[in-house]
Amino acid sequence: MTTNDEVKFYKLLARVADIFRHKLDESTMEIYFAVLKKYDLAQIRQACLAHIGNAENGHFMPKPADIIRIIDGKPGDKAEIQANEALRKFEDAMQKHGFNSVVFDDSIIHKVVQQLGGIRAYGMLSNASLPFYRKDFLSLYKSYLEMPPADYPKMLIGCNPSAPPRIVGNEAKALEVLHQKSSAMGKVKELVKLKVVGNEHS
């Protein structure tokens, strides 16, 4: 972070503290900033989301060391962050675009939502079912981080299929997903290519 991020960082920290009903004075916030300034604000935000969503440790206010551990921690911790961020992006898009067709800048989101029944299935969830859906979303997303899907829908069809899809996230990356040129697809093709070449030399 730079000094230009300081105000945004303090606002983020204050919102996190509010969730835990924790009071932070100015000097404490300055300590948080001094310790965490080597990281990007986006990394810190994702780490806070991962901590809040952690069933084991998410009941207390994260200390700087907790945030650092998540950012620099095990691959599983990073996957947890990415999965939570993807779930947040999906649910925010549903609230903003009202279950219309969407194209995300992340092909894995398309694959996961497709496997869970699509946008319409999400729109029909009851409050009681929502936690189970979220759990399945996170589990599937993390599994696809380890082994990218061989195929995925180019868009997620909403309740009004005739309406043009909304772009969510980075436009250039979303267009790659729409035209099925995403990095996940590229990784799969490269793995297949390597396998074929290996068989030729065996």
C-alpha positions in Angstrom: 0.0 0.0 0.0 1.0 3.6 -0.3 0.0 6.6 1.7 -2.8 7.2 -0.9 -4.4 3.9 0.4 -4.3 4.9 4.0 -7.8 6.3 4.3 -9.3 3.4 2.4 -7.4 1.0 4.6 -8.7 2.7 7.8 -12.3 2.5 6.4 -11.9 -1.2 5.7 -10.4 -1.9 9.1 -13.2 0.1 10.8 -15.9 -2.0 8.9 -14.2 -5.2 10.0 -14.0 -4.0 13.5 -17.7 -3.2 13.5 -18.6 -6.8 12.5 -16.8 -7.9 15.7 -18.1 -5.0 17.8 -14.5 -4.1 18.4 -13.2 -0.5 18.9 -10.0 0.6 17.3 -8.3 3.8 18.3 -6.2 5.9 15.9 -2.8 4.6 17.2 -3.9 1.0 16.8 -5.0 1.6 13.2 -1.6 3.2 12.5 0.1 0.1 13.8 -2.0 -2.1 11.6 -1.1 0.1 8.6 2.6 0.1 9.4 2.7 -3.7 9.7 0.6 -4.4 6.6 1.6 -1.6 4.2 3.9 -4.0 2.3 0.7 -5.7 0.9 -1.8 -4.5 -1.6 -5.1 -3.2 -0.3 -6.9 -5.8 -2.4 -4.9 -8.6 -0.7 -5.7 -7.3 2.7 -9.4 -7.0 1.9 -9.5 -10.6 0.6 -7.7 -11.8 3.7 -10.2 -10.1 6.0 -13.1 -11.7 4.1 -11.4 -15.1 4.4 -10.9 -14.6 8.1 -14.5 -13.5 8.7 -15.8 -16.6 6.8 -13.5 -19.0 8.7 -15.7 -21.2 10.9 -12.8 -21.9 13.3 -11.2 -18.5 13.7 -13.7 -16.0 12.4 -15.2 -15.2 15.7 -12.6 -12.7 16.8 -11.1 -9.5 15.3 -8.1 -10.4 13.1 -4.7 -9.2 14.3 -2.1 -8.1 11.7 -0.4 -11.5 12.1 -3.7 -13.2 11.2 -4.0 -11.2 8.0 -0.3 -11.9 7.1 -0.7 -15.6 7.8 -3.7 -15.8 5.3 -1.9 -13.8 2.6 1.5 -15.6 2.9 0.1 -18.8 4.3 -0.4 -22.3 2.8 -1.8 -22.8 -0.7 -5.0 -23.9 0.9 -5.4 -20.6 2.7 -4.9 -18.7 -0.6 -7.5 -21.0 -2.3 -9.9 -20.2 0.5 -9.4 -16.4 -0.1 -10.0 -16.8 -3.9 -13.1 -19.0 -3.4 -14.6 -16.5 -0.9 -13.9 -13.6 -3.2 -15.5 -15.5 -6.2 -18.6 -16.2 -4.1 -18.8 -12.6 -3.0 -18.5 -11.4 -6.7 -21.2 -13.8 -7.8 -23.7 -12.9 -5.0 -23.0 -9.1 -5.5 -23.7 -9.5 -9.2 -27.0 -11.3 -8.5 -28.1 -8.4 -6.3 -27.0 -5.8 -8.7 -28.2 -7.3 -12.0 -31.4 -9.0 -10.7 -30.7 -12.6 -12.0 -30.1 -11.4 -15.6 -27.6 -13.2 -17.8 -24.0 -12.4 -16.9 -20.4 -13.0 -18.1 -17.8 -13.0 -15.3 -14.1 -12.4 -15.7 -13.6 -15.8 -14.1 -14.5 -18.9 -16.0 -14.5 -21.1 -12.8 -17.5 -19.1 -11.5 -19.4 -20.1 -14.6 -18.5 -23.7 -14.2 -19.4 -23.8 -10.5 -22.7 -22.0 -10.9 -23.6 -24.3 -13.8 -23.0 -27.4 -11.7 -25.1 -26.0 -8.9 -28.1 -25.5 -11.3 -27.4 -22.1 -12.8 -28.7 -18.6 -11.9 -32.4 -19.7 -11.8 -31.6 -22.4 -9.1 -29.7 -19.7 -7.1 -32.7 -17.4 -7.3 -35.1 -20.1 -6.0 -33.0 -20.8 -2.9 -34.6 -20.4 0.5 -32.8 -18.7 3.4 -32.3 -22.1 5.0 -30.7 -23.5 1.8 -28.4 -20.6 1.2 -25.6 -21.7 3.6 -25.4 -25.1 2.0 -25.2 -23.6 -1.5 -22.4 -21.3 -0.4 -20.5 -24.3 1.1 -20.9 -26.3 -2.1 -19.8 -23.2 -4.2 -16.6 -22.8 -2.1 -15.8 -26.5 -2.3 -16.3 -26.8 -6.0 -14.4 -23.6 -6.7 -11.3 -24.7 -4.7 -11.3 -28.1 -6.5 -11.3 -26.3 -9.9 -8.4 -24.1 -8.8 -6.4 -27.3 -8.4 -7.7 -28.8 -11.7 -9.2 -26.2 -14.1 -12.4 -27.3 -15.8 -12.0 -28.7 -19.4 -15.1 -26.8 -20.4 -17.4 -24.1 -19.1 -20.5 -22.1 -20.3 -19.5 -18.9 -22.0 -22.1 -17.1 -20.0 -24.6 -17.7 -17.2 -28.1 -17.5 -18.6 -30.5 -15.6 -16.3 -34.3 -15.4 -16.0 -34.5 -13.3 -19.2 -32.5 -15.2 -21.8 -33.2 -12.6 -24.6 -31.6 -9.7 -22.7 -27.9 -9.0 -23.4 -25.6 -10.3 -20.7 -24.0 -8.0 -18.1 -20.2 -7.9 -17.9 -18.9 -8.5 -14.3 -15.3 -7.7 -13.4 -12.5 -6.9 -15.8 -14.1 -6.4 -19.2 -11.1 -7.7 -21.2 -11.0 -10.9 -19.1 -14.8 -11.3 -19.3 -14.7 -11.1 -23.1 -12.0 -13.9 -23.0 -14.4 -16.0 -21.0 -17.2 -15.2 -23.4 -15.2 -16.3 -26.3 -13.8 -19.3 -24.2 -10.2 -18.1 -24.3 -9.7 -18.0 -20.5 -6.5 -18.9 -18.8 -8.2 -21.9 -17.1 -9.1 -23.4 -20.6 -5.5 -22.6 -21.7 -4.1 -24.6 -18.7 -6.2 -27.6 -19.6 -5.2 -27.5 -23.2 -1.6 -27.3 -22.2 -1.9 -30.3 -19.9 -3.6 -32.3 -22.7 -0.8 -31.2 -25.1 1.9 -32.3 -22.7 0.2 -35.6 -22.2 0.0 -36.3 -25.9 3.6 -35.3 -26.5 4.6 -37.6 -23.6 2.7 -40.5 -25.1 4.4 -40.0 -28.5 7.8 -40.3 -26.9 6.9 -43.3 -24.7 
